Amino acid sequence: MNNSDHLTAGLADDEGSLNLTTLDRTRQLARIFASLTIFLAFLVLIGWIFGIETLKRVASGFVSMKVNTALCFIFTSTALLLGHLTQPRPWKKACSQTLLALITIICGATLVEYLTNQSFGIDQFFVKEYIPSPTNWLPGRMGGMTAIVFILYASALMYLSRGRRGAKIAQALVIIGLFLTLLTIIGYLFGAQIFIGLFSFSRLALHTLVGFILLGLAILCAHPGEGLVAAVLADNPGGLVARRIIAPATLAPIPFSWIVYEGFNHGFYDVGFACSLIVLAGVVVVGIIAAGSIVELNRIEKERRRLSDARFQSDVRERGALEASRMKSEFVANVSHEIRTPMNGILGMANLLLGSELAPEQHEQVETIRQSGDALLTLVNELLDFSKIEAGKVLLEEKPFLLAACVDEVLILLAPIAQRSKVNLISFISTETPAYFRGDSTRLRQVLINLVGNAVKFTDEGEVCLEVKSTRQGGVHYQLEFLISDTGIGISPGALAQLFRPFQQVDTSATRRHGGTGLGLAISKRLVELMGGEISVSSILSFGSTFRVSLPLRACSPPPDADTLDEPKLPAKSRFILVAKGGKYPALLKHQIEAWNGEVQTVIDPMAIFEMQDTAFTAVLMDRNSATLTLAAQMKFDPAWTKIPRILFDFDEPLPEEKAPLFHNRLTKPFKRTALQSLLLDLTGTPKTARRITTPIGQVPLAQKIPLRILLAEDNHINQKVGLALLKRLGYQADIAVNGLEAFDAVVRQPYDLVLLDIQMPEMDGVEAAQSMHKKLKEKCPYLVAVTANVFAGAREEYLSKGFNDYLGKPLLPDNLRQMILRAAASLSPPPTS
């Protein structure tokens, strides 16, 4: 630790605490005292140079300060300023140490001269031109007591930079020096020659005493955060009492005793009376100091009790708030659990009905039920998330994730909503952005789904764009910026202030039409801040909004099991015409194709194509409208354009039979990046080496490919029906157990491959049943899955630690159930033999 670090270091527990203001003010005093010492010494030097007796000796009859004493004051104060009161640099430290060594040599040699009654020429070197005779060297010699105090101060400065222990030793040396100075002052006042000088012929000058007091205080104030000085300055009872006692106890007896002594010298009273006055003065001074200390301690004790009571009340309120928060969290979790149980039946049955043969009107009605169930489930999730964030129970993961996959999942999830609204939804990741990052992809995806979902919800026509940009901060550290822009209704300036507040909504007719809890943006803001980022918004009413999410993330290498095949590039001569209206959508689409090495020419007016002289294009990409349908018809019969493939981008709208032959292919918007990439690769004949996306299994029931004996343990009758129906759709005939004890007996009686255990069941809950099965069957235990409406953060990890092999949250969804069975099959398959 360097010297400046000591200045702001924390104090020991037994020394109280000092605030930074006290430290700074005390160090400023040290600078002032050191500067005054140098000023005093320079006045003495001027007096010697110009023969001004007043500057040399203060008044007639007083001892003059010697030149070498004045120089030592300058050297010591300069060493203090350079080595301890300014920014420590190597050359400053070197100068400080050199000056201290020079002081020690001068003063040490002076003491040796006194002890041996010899002269080494030190005094003559400094003052020879002012001495009447070369043999008369005594007038220039530094006093013996002066040399001792300088050695003490120089040693103190050497120890001062050696940590806490060194600072305490330094303060002890300075206090000894100040004590010797005080003895000299008492010697002057009372004529005690033994206190005035160490040797009978060596006396200290009056301004030398002043210099020692200033220099000693400067050294003590240089490191106020250590030792005795810290204890005196501490903002505690000991420090307050010490500050009240030290000065009066040290200084008050001296002037009073001197007055009594002078009265005795002038014959006003005898020795007995003088001694009585001195004793009486001591009693009075001690009494006043004691009384003042008692009053101060009583005041401190009252303040301490007041603060203690206030702290107690604060603790009571805090405990009450924590208990209320805990109860609220438990209430929200219980309500969430209770709502999810019937929601499992509603959504499960709706999904089953949608997979059956229904009349168009029935299909629309069931779809409405499913959408309403999804909306209700979203509200429950938002309330539960907000409760967890408020209680500080949200834990962020630090795992590698593929950024492109995270962004694609957001668009895939929201594509049906955008398709129904006929809103162009597109994403683009800048080419300089790394592929993999470390962070919580689940929470990032939740934020993006909320922001992009809101943008789609409040955009009746136009586009919603998600752009990802990155700025390298150094090494693997990046600042990612997610821009979610739309052409929706926009937000008024007055509504922006309350946009991220919980349970607040922008008060427009569109908001009321779409509804919501008003928690989505508040949750997103909290999550972004937990991840160390910022979220902001800019908007123009009736023209759209742009949300900006800035996150610090660390790039990383792909995980060992990741497919690291490079994304394929289009051939160098791949050229495309993009026919689309203006806006960000065609621009981002153009940037994406160019990132794959293609060349894109954007055209707003479809008929402008026929004015082109160059027709060497790979394909023409068209957004569907009446003009592009007319364009396609004319191109088919134009010899220059008829052989160039025409690709139609639309929202899966019915296409008249006579129009279908006009296009070589159709791509339903909003399309996945991988779908567009695959189409362009087909057009150019480029081999597809990109990582594959898992595709749904075909019409063959899953049970035929993965035969399993399944037991479903569920006490709720409706959830039993939903579970059995979802399994039946996959081709499985499962057995039912109505509680954990019945499930345990069934597994013991006959072997099962897969057991779905509800967590909250009578007789024996799911956790007890799983642990009993492991204890009874050991390695023959089936694949156990925890099925629960408890979807708190870390639920999967908690249930896996209690003996389960997998976890499913309610409501059960067909895709989640299918993926779980695939994981179970992979776990149950015997390892390949070598």
N, C-alpha and C positions, 0 to 999 in steps of 0.2 A: 504493500500500500504506500502510495506516495504522500508527500506532505499535505497536499490539498485534500486528499481523501480523509486524512485525519481530522481536517477542519470540520467536516460534515459527518463524520462517523457517528453512529449511534452510541449512546452512553450505556454503561453497565447498569444492570437492573437496580443496584443499590445506590445509584447516583441520580436517580430521578430522570427527568427528560428535559431537554432544551429544545425550543423551537428555533427555526432557522433565523428568525429575526434577532433573537438574543445572540446567537452565534456570530452573525454578521456584525452586529453592533460592537460586540466585544473585540472582534478582530480589528474593527476600525479603530477602537481605542488603542490597540497595540500599535497600529501604524502611527497614530497621533503621538503617543508617548515616545516611540523610537525617533520620530522626526524632531520632537522637541529636544531630545537628548543630543542629536546631531547639531541642532541649531545652537544649543548652549555651548557645545564644544567649539563650534566655529567662532562664537563670540570671544571665547578665551584665546584662541589662536590669533584673532585679529588684535586682541589686546597685547599679546606678546610681540606681534610684528610691528605694530605702530606705537608701542610703549604706553598704552592706555591702562593705567593702574586699576581703574574701576572695573574693567572687564577681566583683569587677571585675578583680583582679590575681593571684588564686590565693595568692600569698604576698608578704610585705613585700619590697620591692626589685625586684619584677617589674613589667614594663610592663602597664598595664591595657588590656583590650579596649575600644575606643571604641564608642559607641552606634550610630553609623552602620555600623561593621563588624558588630555583632551583627544589625542590621536586614538587612544584605546577606546574611548567612548564612541568615536566615529566608526572605528573598525567593528566594534561589537554590534552597534545599532545597524550598520550596513549589512553585516552577516545575518542578522535577524530578518531584515527586510528582504534580502535576496533569497535566503534559504527557507523561509517559513511563511512569509506574508505576501508572496507573489506567486504566479504560476511557476512551479518548479521546472527548470530546464537544466540540462547537464552543465552548461557553462555557469549558470547562477549557483548551482550547488558547489561547483569547483571553487568559485570565488569565495563563497561563504566559508568553506572548509579551510581555504588558505588563510583568510583573515583570522579565523579562530586559532589556527596554529600559530600565526604570528603573535597574537595577543598572549597565548600561553608561553611562548618563548620569551617575550619581553618581560612579562610579570614574573615568570619563574626565575629568570636571570637576576631580576631585581631583588627577589627574596634571597637568592644565594649571595648576592653582594652584601645584603644586610647581615646575614649569618656569618660570612667570612671576613667582613670588613674590608672587602676588596672592590675594585672597580673594573668592569669589563668594557667600559666605554659606551654602554648603551645610552646613558643619560647625556654624555658628551655628544653622541651622534645626533641627538635631537635638539639639544639646547646649547651647544658649545659657543655659538655666536652671542648668546645673551649672558654668559658667565664672566664675571670680572677677571678671574684668573684661571688658567688652565688647571691648576691644582685644586681649585675650589669647586668641586663637582657636586657637593651636597645640595645646593639650591635647586638643581635641575632634577633631582632624583624623585621618582614616584614614591609615595608613602607605602609603608609595609602593609597596612590594613587595606589600602587601595589595591595593591597587587593581589592580595588574597581574594577580595571580592570580585575582581576581574576574572581571576582563575575560576572561581565558583560559577560566574555567569557564562564564561566560555564553555566550561564543562556542561552546564545545563543546556546550552544550545546544541552541543554535540549529541546529548542524550535525547533531545526533544524529537528527533526524527526517527526514533527506534521503537515505535509502537506505543501501546498503552503503558507498559512497564517503564519504558524510557521516559515517557512524559511525566510520570509520577516522580521518578528520580530527579528529573530536571526541575520540577516544581519544588522539591525538597531542597535542592541546592540553592535555588533562588531565595527561598524563605530564610535559609541560613545567612545568605548575603544581606537580605533586608534586616535581619536581626542584628547583624554586626553594624549595619548602618544606623539602626535605632540606638544601639549602645553608644555610638559616637555622638549622636545628637544629645543623648542624656549626659554624656561626658562634657559636652560644650555648655549645656544649660546649668549643670551643677558643679562645674569645675573639677570633674573626676578625670584626671589626666590618664588614668589607666584605660579608660574607655575611648579616649580621643585618638590614640595611636597605638600601634602594636609595639613600637619602640619609643623611648622617651624623646628622641629627636625627630620622630616622624608623625606629623599631624595631618588630618584630612581637611581640605578646604571646604568651606560652606557650600559652594556650588558643586563640589564633587559629591557631597551628600545628596543634594537635589538630583544630580545626574544619576546616582545609583538608584534612588527611589523611582525615577521615571523609567530607567532601563529595566529594573526588576519588575515593575508593573507591566511593561511592554512584553517581557518574556512570559509572564503568567497569563496574559490575555491572548497570546499568540495561538494557543491550543486550548480553547475554553471547554472543549468537549471531553476532557480527560481529567482524572484525579480530583484533587481538592477543589480546583477551580470549578469543575463541573458540579460538585456537591454544593458549593456556595451559590452558584447561579441557577441551580435546579428549581423548577417551579413546584416545590413540595414544602412541607413544614420545616424540614431541616434546613433547606436553602433559605427560606424566608427568615428564620430565626438567626441563621449565621450572618446574613446581610445586615440585620439589625444590631447584632452584638459586636462583630469584629471591629468595625470602625470606631464606635464610641469607647469600647473597652480598651482599645489600643491607644487612642489619641487623647481621650478626655483626661486621664490622670496626669499627663505630662505638663500641660499649661498650668493646671491648678497647683501641682506640686512646685512648679517653678515660682509661682506667685508667693506661695508660703515660704519657699527658700529665700527669696529676695527680701521678704519682710523680716525674716530672722537675721539676715545679713545687715539690715539697716537698724537693728536693735529694737524693733517694734514689740517683740515677745521673746520668750526664752525657748530652749530646745524642747521642753515638755509640751508647751503650747503648740509649737510648730508640728511636732509629731502627732498631737491630738487632731489638729486640723487635717493633716494628711490622711489619718485613719478615717476621720469623719467624711472626708471627700470620697475616699474609696467606698465607704458604706453607701453614701448617697448615690454615687455613680452606679454601683452594682444594683442597688435597689431600683433605680429608675430603669436600668436595662432589663432587670427581671420583671418589673411590672409591665413594661412595654411588650416583652416577649409573651407574658401570660395573656395579655389582651389580644395579641396577634394570634396566639395559639387557639384561644377561645373562638376568635373569628373564623380561623381556618377550620376548626372542628365543626362549627355551625354550618359553614359552607359545604364541608365534606358530608355532613348528615343530609343537607338539602339535596346535594347531588346524588347521594346514595338513595334517598327516597325517590328522587326523579328517575334514577336508573332502575329501581325496583318496579316503579309504575310502568316504565318503558318495557321492561322485561315481561311484566304481566300482560301488557297490551300485545307485545310481540308473540308471546306464547298463545294468547287468545287468537291472534291473527293466523298463526301457523295451524292451530287446531281447527279454526274455521276453514282455512284453505284445505287442510287434510280432509275434513268432513265434506267440503264441497267436491273435492276430487273423487272421494269415495262415492258420493251421491251421483255425480255425473257418470262414473264408471258403472255403477249399478244400473242406472237408467239406461245407459248405452247397452249393457248386457241384456236387460229386459226387452229393449226395443229390437235388438238384433235377433232375438229368438223368434218372434213372429215374422220379422222381416225375412228370415230364412224361408219360412213357408210361402210368403207372398212372392218373393223373387224366384224361388225354386219352382213353384207351380207355373209362374208366368213364363219362365224359360222353357219349361216342359211343353206348355201349350203352344209357344211359338215354334217349337220343333215338330208339331203335329199338323195334320191337314185341317186348315181353317178356311172359312169363307173370308173374302177380303174385309168385310165389315168386322167380323170377329177378330181377324188378325190385327186390325187397327185398334180395336178395343183392348186386346191383350197387350199390345205394344204400349198403349197409354198406361196400363197398369204397371208394366215393367219400368217405364220411364218415371212414373210417379214414385215407384219403389226406389229407383236409383237416386232420385232427388232427395227422398227422405233419408236414405243411407248416407248421402253426402252431408246433409245437415247434422246427422248424428256424429259422423267422423269429425266435422269441423268443431262441434261442441267439445268432443273428447280431446281433440288436439289442443284447443285453446285452454282447456282445463289443465292439461299436462304442462303446457308452456307456462301458465300462470304459477303452477306449483314448482316450477324448476325441475321437472322430471324428464325433460327431453334430452336424450343422450345421442350425440352425433357419432356416426361411424367414420372410420378412416380406412377405406378400402379402394383398391384400384377400380376404375370404371371407364368404359368406352364412352366418350362424350357424344359421338354421333349416335350411338344406340340410345342414350338417354333422351336426346332430342327427338329421334325418330319415334320413340315410344309415346312421347307427348302428342305428336301429330297423329299417330295411329289411333290413339284413344279418342281424340277430338274430331277425327275425320268425319264420322257419321253426322255430327251436329253441323259441321261446316257444309257438308254435302246437302243436308236438308235446307240450309239457308242459302245455298248456292254462293258461298263466300270462298274466294281463293285463299287457301291456307298453304304456306310454303315456309321452308326453313333454309338457312344457308350458314355454313361454318367457314370462316376465313381460312385460306389455305395455310397460313403460317401457324395455325393453332395446332398444338400436339394432339395426338389421338387419345392418349390415356392420361387420366389425372387421379390423384388420391383425394378422397372426400366422401361425403354422404350422398350418393347418387339418388337414394330414395327421397330424401328431403329436397334436393335440388329439383327432382322431377315433380314433387308435390307443388313447389313454388311455381314452376313453369306451367304446370297443368292449370293452376288457379289463374295465373295471369293471362295465358293464351285462351283459356276457357271463357274468362270474362270478356276478352276482346272479341271472340266469336259470338258470344251471347248478345253483346251490345252493338254488333255490326250487322245491319240488315242487308247491305249489299257492298260489294267492293272486295277488300282483301285484308288478311291478317298475316303479318310476316314476323318470323322469329329469326333474328340475326345473332350470330355469336362472333365476337371479335376478341382478340387477345393481345396483351402487351407484356413483353418479357420484363420482369423486374430484376433479374439477375439469377444465374444458375438455373434451377428447375422451378423457380417461383414465377408465376404468371398472374396477371390481373385480367380475369375474364369479364367481358361485358355482354350481357344478354339484352337485346333490344326487341321489345314486343310492340309492334306498331299496328294500328288498325285505321280503318276509314269509317269508324262508327259514329255514335252520337256525340262523343266528346264530353268534356266535363267543364262546368263553369268555374271561374277563378274562386268564387266563394265556397264551392263544394270541395275544392282540392285540399283545404285545410283539415277537413274531417274525414278524408278518404281512408286513412289507415287506422282510424279509431274503431275499437270493438263495437259491434252492434250498430254501427252507423252505415247509412246508405246514402248515395247521392239521390236527392229528392227530385227525380224526374219520372215522367210517366213510363219510360222504358224500364227503369229500375223496378217500379212497382209491378209492371207487367211480368218481369222475369222473377221477381222475388229473391229470396235468399236470407241468410242470417246476418249478413254484414260482417262475418268473421273471416272470410277468405283472405282479404287483403291484410287484415291485422295479423293473422297467422303467418302469412307470407313475409311480412315485415319482420316479425319476431324471429322466424327461422333464418332469414337472410342475416340478421344481426348476430344470431348465435353462431353462424358460420363465418363471422368476421367481415361481412360485406355491407353494402348499402343499397337501398332501393329508393327510386325517385320517379316522378311522373311529370310529363308536360302534356298539355292538351289545349285544343282549340274547339270551343263548342260548335257542334254540328259538322266538324271536319275530322275528328279522330283524336286519338291519344297515343302516346308512346311511353311505355314503362321501361325503365333502365334498372337492371340488377347488376351490380358490380361485386365480384367475388374474388378473393385471393385464393388460388389453388396451386398445388404443386404437381407438375408433370411427373410421370413415372413410366416405367417399362410395363409392357403388357404382362398380366399374370401368366403363370406357367401353362395353364390350360386354355389360354386364349388362342384363337385362330389369327395368326399374324400375317396372313397373305396380303400382299400389297394390293391396293385398290387398282383395278385395271384401268388403263388409259385408252382413249379412242385413238385411232390412226391419225397421223399428223394432218392429213388432207380431209378430215371430216368437217364438212361445212353444212350448216343448218340455217333455215329461215324460220324465225319465230314470229307468227302473226298474232298479235295481242294488243289490247288497249294499253295506255300508259299506266304508270304507277310503279310501285316497288316489285310487284309480283313478276312481271316479265324481266325486270332488271336482275332480280335474284336468280331467276331461272337461267338467264344468260350467263351470270357469273358461275353458276354450278356446272353448266356444260363446259364452259371454258376451263374450269378447274380440272375437268377430265380430258383436257387437251383438244377440245373441239372449238370450232370457230362459229360464232352465232351472229347473224344479222337480223336486227329487230325491225319489224314493219308494222306500222299502225294502220295504214290504209291498205286493205287487202289487194285492191286493184293496182296498186303501185308495183306489184310483182311483175306484171306484164311489161313494165317499162324497163326492166333490167335486161342488159345485154348478156350478162354472165349467168348461165343456167347450170353451172357445174356445182350442184348442191347434193348432199347426201339425202336430205329429207326436208319436207316443209312441215313444221309443227304449228297447229292451228287451235286457238281457243274457239269454242263453238259459239256462233251467232249467225244471223241470217246472211251477213256479208261473207263469212268464211264458207258457208254451205254453197253459196253462189260461186265463190272463188274455186272451190274444189270441183264443181261441175265444169267450169270453163277450162281448168287445168287438164282435166281428163281428156278433153278433146283438142287441146293445144299440143301440136307435135313437139314443141320445145320443152314442155313440162309434163307431158303425159306419163313418162317413165319414172319420174321422180316420186318416191313414196310420199304419201300425205298421211299425217298422223293427227287424229282428232282428240283434243282434250275437252271433256265435258263432265257433267255431274251425273252420269249414268242415266241420262234422259232417253226416252224411247226415240229411236231413229227410224224414220220412214224407210220401208224396204227399198225404194228406188234410190235412197241416198246412201245406203250401206256400201255399195260397190265403189263409191267415190273415194273411200279411204282404205289404206292398207292395214291400219290398226287403230284402235281406240284405247285411251288411257283415262280411267275414271279419276276425277279430281275430288278431293285433294289426294294426290298420289304420293306414295313413299319414294324416298330418294332411290332406294334399291330398285323399285319398279321402273322408274325412268331410266336408270342406268342399264338395266337389263334390256329394255326396249332399244336404246341407242346402240348397245353392243350387238344386238341382233341385226340392226340395220347396216352396221359396218362389218359384220362377219367376224367380230373379235371374240376369241375364246373367253368364257366367263370364269375367272379365277377368284372372284371376290368371295368373301366368307358367306356361307349360306344361312338363310334365315329358316328356323324350324317351321315346317308347314304342317297343317292339320293332317291327321291320318284320314285316309279315304273312307269310302262307304263301308268297308269291312269293319264290323264291331271290334272294339278293342279287346274284348274278352276272348275272341278267337285267336288273337295274336299273343295275348298275355293272359292265360287262364289262371285265375286266382280264387281261393276259397276265402270269402269275406264275411266278417261279423260286424254288424253295426250296433253299438251300444248307445241307446238314446231313450230318455224317459218321456220326451214330448211326442205326443201322438202325431201331430202335424209334421214335425221334423223327421219322424220315422218315415212318413209317406214321401216327403221330399227326397230324403237320402236314398230310399229304395228305388224311387223313380229315376233319379239321376244315374244311379248305378245300373239300372235296367237299360237305360238308353245306351250305355256303354257295353251292354251285353252280359251283365253280371246279375246273378240271383243271390242276394245276400241274406243271411240269417239276422234275426233281431234279438237283442237283449234289452230289457227295460231298466236295468240298473247295473252298477259295477259288479255286485256280487254274482248276479246271474251271468254276466259276461265272463267272470273268472271261472265259474263252474263249467260254462260251455267250452272255454279254451282248454280246460283240463280234460274234459270228456273226449273231445275230438280235435284234430289238428286244424288250424287255420293259417293261411298265409298272411292275411291282412286284417287288422282289427281297428275299427274307428271308434274311439272312446270319447263320449261327451264328458266334459270335466265336472259339471255340476249334476250329480245324479243321487237319488236316495240309496239307502242301505250301504253303499260303498261308492265313493266318487271315483272319477277317472284316474286321478293320480294314485290313489290307494290300489285300484285295480291293476294299473300298469306295474307298480312295484311288487305286488303279490304275484303277478304272472312271471316277472323276471326271477323272483326268488324261487318259485315252484318249478318253472320249466327251464331256467338257465339258458343254455345255447339253443334250445328248441323253441324259445319264445318267438311268437310271430312278430311281424312288422307292426308296431303300435303307432297310431296317429292320434294326437290330441285334437279334438274338435270342440271349439269353444267360441263364445262371443266375447271373451276377454281378449281384446286386440291392442292392449297397451304396448308401449315401446319395450322391446326386449322380451316379448311374450314367447316368441319362438325359442330363443336361447334358454329361457327359464324352463320351459316344458321339456326341451331336449335334455337339460341337466337332471330332470326328474325321472328319466328312464324312457321317454318317448323317442321314436325314430323320426317323427315328422310332425307337422303342425298345420292345421287348416282353420282359418277364421270364418266365423259365420257372418253373413249368410253364405252357404255353400254355392259356388258358381261352377258351371260345367267345366270350364277351362282349368280352373284350379284343381278340381277333382281329377281330371285327366292327367295333369302334370304330376300330381302326387302319386298316381298309380304308376306312371312311368318311372318315377324315382324309386318307388317300392320294388318294381320289377328289376331295376338295375342293382338294387341292394340285395335282393333275394337270389339273383342269378349266381350260380357257382363260378368261382374264378377259373379262367382258362388254364388248362393243364399244359405244362411245358413239354 
